[in-house]
Amino acid sequence: MLDINAMSMQVHDKRGFYNLAVITPAGQQITTGLHNTVIYYMHKSQLDGIHTEMRVKSCYEKHLRVDRRAKKDKIRTYAKRAYYEERRVPKPTGD
């Protein structure tokens, strides 16, 4: 997912905030419809030689309604934020 710099967005439900990445071929525009998605968190690693860790919570096929107003970032943005700000992304209460 980091190699193709997948599109990702922060979403929330009754259990809190999380990141949702959409797995698509590189360079493909995300449109409303059925997509493979990954729900994950990122945080700075405590291990030598690893900068950022990604904890995948779930992965499934989901119908997405793509809202033009929703903030969408590339997944590397979240990896950099976790590393340089030395915190979990997203925060449990949202960024």
N, C-alpha and C positions, 0 to 999 in steps of 0.2 A: 504494500500500500504506500510505503514511503517512496519507493522507486517511481511509481506513476504519479505521486503527489495527489492522492485521491481527494475529492471534494468532501468536506466535513462541515458539520454545523453543530451548534450547541442547542440541545432541546431539553425539555423538562416534562415530568409527569408528577403524579402524587408521591413518588418515592424520591424525587430530587432531580438534580441536573446531571446530564451526561452528554458525551459527544457521540454523534452518529455519523459514520463515514459511509459514503456510497461507493461501492466497488464497480467501476466502469472501465472500459478500455481507455487508455491514455488519450487525452484531448477531446473526448466525447462530451457533449453538452448534456447536463442532467435535465430531463424533462419529466413531467408528471407521468406516472406509470409504475410498473413493477420493477423493483431494483433489489440487488443483493446489498444488504446493509450490515454494518458491524457497530455494536455499541461498545464503547471503550472509555477508559481513563488513561491519562499519561501522567507520569511523575518522574522527577530526577532520580537516577539510579544511585544506590549506595555501593554498587560493585565497581571495582577497578576496570577501566577500559570500556565501560558501557555508560553512555551519557544519559539516555532517557529510556525508561521502561514503559511498555504499553500493556495495560491489563484489559483483555477482551472479556466483556461481561456476557455477550451473546452475539450470535450471527444468524441472520435469517433473511428470507425474501419478504419484502414489504412493499405495499402500494404507497407511494409518496405523492403528495400534492406539493408541487414545488411553488413556493410563494416568492415572488420577486423581492418582497421586503425583507425576507429572512436573511440574516447575515450568514454567508457561506464563505469559508476560508479553505485554503489548501491544508492538508494534514500536517505538513512541515511547519506551518505557523504554530500549531498547538505543541509540537515537539520542541520548538525553540522557546516558547513561553514556559513550558514545564522546566526546561533546563536553566534558562537565565533567571527566571523568577523563583526558582527552587521551591516549587509547590505543585500540588496536584492540579491538573487541568481537566475538567472545570472544577472550581471550588465546589464543595457540597452545597453551598448556597447560591451558586451561579457566579459568573465572571462579571 
